């Protein structure tokens, strides 16, 4: 009993053993001389400064002393805003999530008929909520999400709100999902200004999956045969490059039926209603990417809305580009060129991609080469090249905007160095970094301390609704979770430091 009292007192002491506050000073805005110091980009280049075999640390100009380096070597400063109890839970959850047996058990449980037994389901969901859900999700309702967003704001970070709805098969479900997305926008309006950076939506929640497949087939066939007529097609940007995969569509598809055309129009209207609400709330809409079998339709719906709503140097609709695809750089150039020609400011979220296994298995089953880069280094190069291109466009003062969503430390530092070279910091709202909520926190804090805008991608919703979403991503990202040890190591160092400091008090 005495030992329990000692532990309780020690934990209480540890809560107060924190580091100095996070640096909150903003970097200087890009000067006109910097903006004119380079010409329009004609090639991709994101070359870090290299000394020997070591990539130099990126430095950012800020007004605060000691706040100008993307420093991931000082866990005391990185986790200054995180309580000891939160740090302990985070460390434990990350270690469990990195263990393949835990992911396998979770996937088996979600597919098991045991969850049909109400008592078993209640116990499983209760355990999940207190562990993985609390770590990786923002909450079940607006009140819980609001508290999570405010905690992020205190730490100098912003929130990308994602009500985790997806994969519907009928228009009625799409209408219900639209209502939930609109409620998310209204909830975000009640939070402090700039605490929410983006509203996130998946087109699969607003357009029936079967229709997305049909529209993608028709768009692919028109790419193969430009004379193929699509009378329902609205103005859009290029969806394919010459190297884009089209093996999903073997034969000429049947035209959309009147009912399908009506459902497509309803899908347009849902996206436009959501976009209009985002515009009125001054909150950009971020559209997530999907696997290549339906991505053409997702891009079509996204780009047609962007053309309608992205005006006056203010991108409201952002598309997502997956850099692990071999055609990513070509499509980025094509879209940007078309958008510039039409005078449409276009925003992009740049990610590596989350459907590697699915893409490779499908391509292999059809006898084709995978659309995903053959090596991880090729994917890194693609991501870094695309990031460099967009950073230079932002620095050049055009209407482009980009969110660099990455957990890769090298890519984060290299992009920070590139942005520093052009004087881009928090005062330039066209560049933002982002990481998943509950992951890569050290990188998020490091970039924020260095003077950049940083957001956390925050899925939320009822536990039973969100769990399939989380488990699918756990399965796709199990390699990343198991190999990315930086956060776990830094958290452990900071916990040991706090424990030592508490003992010495």
N, C-alpha and C positions, 0 to 999 in steps of 0.2 A: 504494500500500500504506500509506504514511504517513497519507493522508487517511482510510482505513478505520479505522486505529488511533485517530485523533483522534475520529472519529464514535463509535466504541465507548466511548471514555473519556467523551465528552460525554453519551451516553445513560445511562451508569452514574451520572454526576453528576446528571442530570435526575431519576433515580429517587428521589433523596433531597431534591429541591426540592419539598416539599409544604407545604400550608398548616397552620394550627392544626387541632386535632381538631374533629370535628363536635360541635355542642352536643348533649348527651345529657340535659339536665335536663328533667324532666317538668313539665307545666303543672298547676296546681292543679285539684282536682276541683270539680265544680259544687256550689255551695252551695245549701242549701234555699231561701234567699231568692230566688236566681236562678230556681229551679225553679218558684216560685209567682208569678213576676213577670209571667206572661202566661197567658192563658186557652187553652183548646183551640183548635187551628187550624181556622178556618172557610174560609180561602182560602189560595192559594199566594202567597208573596212572598219574593223573594231580592234585595233592593235593596242594592247596594253603596253605600258612602259615596262621593259624587261631589264633586270640587272642580273647577269649570269643566267641561272636557271630559275630565278624567282620573279614572280610578277609583282611589280611595285604596288604598294598600297595607294588606293585612290585618295586624293585630297580635295576638299571642297572649301571654298572661301566662305567663312562665316564671321559674324561680328563677335562671337563668343570665344574667349581664349580656350584653346584645347579642344574645340568642337569641330575641327576641320578635317578629321580623318575618319574613314570608314574602318573603325577599330573594332575588331571582333576578339581581341585578346584580353579585354578587361571585363570579366563577367560581373564584377561589382557595379560597374557603370551600366552595363547592358541591362541588368535585371533590377536596377534601382527602384523601379515602380512596381515590382512584383513582390507580394508578401511571401513570407517563408512557407506558410501553409499552402499557398497556391503553387509555389515552386516545387514543393514536395509532391503534390498531386500531379503536376505537369510532368515531372521527371518519371514518376511511376507509370503514368499513362503512356508516355512515349516509349518506355522500355517494353511495355506489354504490346503496344501496337507494332513494334518492330519485330516481334516474335512470330514467325510463320505459323506455329501451332495455334496461337491465339486467333489469327485471321482465319485459319482453316476451321477452328471450332465455331467462330461466329458465323461463317458462311454456312456451315452444316446446320447450325441451330436455326438460322433464318429459313432454310429450306425444309426443315424437319416438321413432321406432323405434330410434334410435341407442342408447338406453339398454338395448335388448335385447342389445347386444353387451357382453359381460361386461367386457372391458378398458376400453371407453369409459365404462361405468357406474362402474367403480372410480375412474377419474380424476375424473369429474364430482363424485361424492360426496365424494372427498377434498378437492377444491377448495372445495366448498360447506361442508364441515365446518370448514375452517380460516378461513372468512370469515363468511358470514351465519349459519350454524348456531351457531358459537361465540358470536356476538354476541347472537342472539335466543333461544337455548335453554340450558337449565341443564346438559345432559349426556345421555349415552346410558344410563347405569345409575345404581344407587343411590350408588355411590362418587363419581362425578363430580357428581351432584346434591348430595350432602352437602357437597362442597367449595364449590360455588356458593352454597349456603344459608349456610354459615359466613362466606363473604366478604361476603354481604349483611348478615349480623348484625353484623359488624365495622363496617360503614358505617351502622348504626342502622336498617336496613330489615328487613322480614320477607318470607317467601316464601309464595306461593299455588302449590301443586304441582299441575301438570296433566300427567298422563301422556297424551300426545296420541293418544288412541284415539277413533275415531268412525266413523260410517257403515257399519254392518254389516247383513247381509241374512238372517241365520239365528240361531237360538238357541244353537247350538254356539259361534259366534264371540262372542256376548254372554257366555257362560259364561267363555270364555278372557279376555275383557276384564275381567270382574269379578275374576278372580284377580289380574290386574295392578293394578287399583285397590286391592285389599286389600293387596297387597305395598307399594304406595305409602304406605298408612296405617302399616304396620309400620315402614317405613324412616323415616317422619317421627317415630315414637315414639322412635327412637334418637338424634335430634338434640336440641340444647339446648332447654329449655322456651321456648315462645313464639317460637322462630325460624321455625316454620311456622305461618302464620295460618289457612289453609284448605286442604282437599283439593278439587280441582276435577274435576268429571265432566260429560260430555255424555251426555244420555239416549240419543242416537243410537248410543252404544257399548254400551248395556245393553238396548235394545229394538229389534227389527228395524225398518228404515226403512218398509217396506211397512205394518207394523202401526201405526206412528205416523201414517201418512197415513190409514189406515182409521179409527182412533180419533178423529182430528181431524175427519174428515168427519162422523162420528156426533155428536160434541159440537157441531159447528156447526149440524147439523140440529135438534138438541134446543133450541139457542138460538133458532132460527127458529120451532120448534113445540114449546113446553114440554110438550105432551101426549105427545111422542115418547118411548117408554120405552127406557131403557138398563139392563137388569137387572144388569149387571156393574159398574155405576158405584159407586164408593166415595164417602164424604163428602169434599168438597173445598171450596175457596173459589171465588168467582166467577171465571170464565175469560174472559168477554166483557163489554164494555160495549155500550151501544146503538149506539156508533159503530164498533165493531170490524168489520174486514173479514170477510165470510162468502162472498164471490164464488167461493171455491175449490170450493164444494159446490153444484152446480146442481140436482141431483135427490136425492130421498130415497135414502140409501145402504142397501144390504142389511145386515141384522144381522150381527154377528160370528159366524163359524162356531165350532163347538166347539173346533176346533184353534186358531183365533185367540184365543178366550177363554182357552184353556190357556196360550198364549204370553204373553198379557197378564198373567195371574197370575204366570207365571215372571218377567216383567219387574218386577212389583211386588216379588217376593221378592228379586231381585238388588239393587234399590235399597234395600230394607229391610235386607238383609245388610250392604251398604256403610255405610248410615247407622248401624246398630248398632255396627259397628266404629269409626266416627268418634266416636260417643258415648262408647264405652269409652276412646278415646284422647284425649277432650276436644278434638277437632279438628272444627270445623264443616265441613259438606259444601256446597260451592258448585256449584249446577247452572247450566250455561251456557244462554243463550238460542239459539234457532234462527230460521229464516225462518218467516213467518206460515202457510205451508202445513201445518207440523207443530207450531207453537208451542202450540196448544190441548192436544194430547196431552202435550207436555212440561210445561206448567203443571199439567195434571191429575195426572200422576205425581208432580210435585214437591210440590204442595199436599197431596195425600193422605198423603204421607210426612211432611210438616211437621206435619200434624194429629196423627199418631201419635207423633212423636218430640220436637217442640218443647214442652218443659215447663218449669215453674218459672223463668220469666224467663230461659230459656237457649235461644235459637234454635240448633238444630243444623243444620237444613236451610234453606239460603238459595236463593231464586229470583232470577232476573235479569230486570230490566225495561229495555226498550230505548226510550229517550226520543225517538228519532227517529220513532216511530210516533205518529200523531195521537190514538190512544186511550190513550196511556200514562198520563196523569194520572188519567183516569177510572178505569182499571183499578186503579191504585195505591190510590185512595180506596176502591173497592169491596172490594178484598182486605183492606186494613187494617181497615175497618169490620167485615167478617165475622170476621176473626181476633180482633179485640178482643171481639166479642160471644161468641165461642166460648172466650175465654180462652187463645188460642194465641199465644205470642210469635213474631213473624214477622220474618225477616231478608231483606233485599233487597240485591242488587248493582245499582247504577244505572249503566248505560252509555248511550252515544249509539246504537250499533247498527252492525252490520258487513255487512248484506246489502242495502244501498241499491239497487245496480244490479239485483240479482235481483228485489227487490220491485217496482220500477218497471216492469221488463220484463214480469213476469207480469201485473200489473194492466193494463198497456196492451194486452197480447195478448188479454185477456178483455174489453176495452172498459170498464174501470173506472178510477176515479181512484186514484192511488197511495196506499197507506196511510201512506207516509212524508211528513213535513212538506214543504211546497212550497219553503221557503227554509231556509238554514242558520241564519238568525237565529231562525226558529220552533223549530228543533231545540234551539238554545242555550237559548231561553226555557223550553221544556218540561223540559230537563234541570235547569236552575237552579231552576225551580218545584218539581219533584219532590224535589230535594236539600234545598231549604228546608223543605218539609213534613216530611221524615224527620229533619232536624236538630232541628227544633222538638219532634218527638215524642221523640227521644232525650233532649233537654234536659229535657223534661217528666217524665222518670223512668219512662215506661211501658216495656213489654217490647220495644219496637221495636229493631232494629239495622240499620245500613246501611253498605255499602261504596261509597264514591263513586269509581268507576273513570273517570278522565278524564285526557286529555292536554291539555285546553284550559286554558291558564294563567289566563284570566279566570274560568272556572268554579271552578278550584282556589282562587284568591284570594278570590273572593266567598263560597264555602262556608266557607273558613277564617275570614273575617270574621264570618260568621253564627255559626259555632261559638264563636268568641271572645266574642261578645256574650252567650252563654249559659254561658261558663266551661267549655266542653268541650275536653279535651286528652287526653294519653296515658293518664291515669288512668281515663278513661271508655272501656271496651272495646266500646261499642256503636257507635262511629264509627271508620271506617278509610278512608284514601285508598288508591288503587291505580293503578298504571300497568303496562304491559307491560314485561317484562324486555328491556332493551336500548333502550328508548324513553322519552322524557320524563324522563331521569335528573335534569336540573336541577330540574324540578318536584318529583320525589320527594325529592331532598335538601333543597330549600327548605321543603317541608311538614314533613319530619322535623326539620329544624333549628328550625322554629317551634313544635315541641312536639306534633305529631300522630303517631299510628300510621300507618305507610305500608308497604304491601306491594307486591311486584313479582310479576306474573303470569308464572310460569315453566313453559313447556311443556318436556317432556323425552321422551326415547325414542331408539331407533335412528335414524340419519340418514335412511335410506330410508323409514322409517315417518313421520317428522315432516315431511319436505320437502313433500309435498302439502298438509299443514296450513298450513305457512308460506307457500307460494306462493299459496294461495287468499286468505290474509289480505293478502299483499302486493298482490294484484290489487285486492281490495276497498279497501285503505287507501293505494293509491298516491298519491292526492291529498293525504292527510294527511302522508305521508312527504315529498312534494316541497314542500309549502307550510310545514311546520313546520321553520323554520330555526333556532329558538332554541338547541337543543342543539348544533347544528353550530357556530354562532357563538360560543357560550360555551366550547365545547371548544377552538376555535381560539385564542381569547383566552388561555385558560389555558396552552395549549401554547407560545404566544409568550412569555408571562410566565416560564414555567419555562426556556425556552431563553435568554432574556435574563439570568435570575438565574444560570443555570449558567455563562454566559460571563463574568459578572462575578465569579464565585467564584475 
